[in-house]
């Protein structure tokens, strides 16, 4: 009996791949950096029973409808905005993801990016490496204080709570905005709820952790950036589509806000000529929020276990509600 075909859109850690090979004939786009071309993905999906995907892959209706044997989709991510969930649901195809596993790693990276941006760590490193450091100056590469500042978190999910816990160690006042209030988080961590406008006005640091969705597209734009303090630092480790990047560029260029740290962009990989990359007060990373070795290995294994469960017709370990 032929094993079902499993399409894997990126090179993944060995143990997860071995699990998939035990349960199917695997096609792997063997690259750690280059995304599988759309036409190749569409071709390989024609006879596929399962799809192991990643955040950079566009899994639209055409891909799903062009795979008549498809039984399960699983993404190695918590977000699933790159997948047409409605199209999958119409076919009764379960979609798996990996929530919870990446919480602490992403919270670590978020706070690290906050600190690096506020204290101009990348600028300082480049300043030394380029030979510009000739003497000490009292205002050389001065940044913003973190200890005792006010942090505003937009999106108080697992990662938001993780960032809040880290902020408490710096005795920061933590505000949050969320679609629904979180009384348990308020009681446990002492965080305070605010409407979005008030959060933006009061915060020294604004961290965006809202999920990517059509409703959240450009949720922060020109109006919102104008509400922020002129010395505010903006951090985005959620989705690039949540931000109007042109408005953010103008706010930074015109010094309406002080700096930004970005791990995500509307289009990824970001173009090296993107206007935001030309600004010295922008710290950028290549979407590595969950990129610790242990976390990525666990994410890959969980995504693979979702695939195996789906092929067997069993409930997925972590399934997107459709």
Buried (B, 14 or more C-beta within 10 A) or exposed (E): EEEBBBBBBBBBBEEBBEBBBEBBBBBBBEEEEEBBEBEEBBEBBEBBBBBBBBBBBEBBEBBBBBBEEBBBBBBBBBBBBBBBBEBBBEEEBBBBBBBEBBBBBBBBBBBBBBBBBBBBBBBBEEBEEEEEEEEEEEEEEEBBEBEEBBBBBBBBBBBBBBBBBBBBEBEBBBBBBBEEEBEEBBEEBEBBBBEBEBBBBBBBBBBBBBBBBEEBBBBBBBEBBBBBBEBBBBBBBBBBBBBBBBBBBBBBBEEBBBBBBBBBBBEBEBEEEBBBBEBEBBBBBEBBBBBBEEBBBBBBBBBBBBBBBBBEEEEBBBBBEE
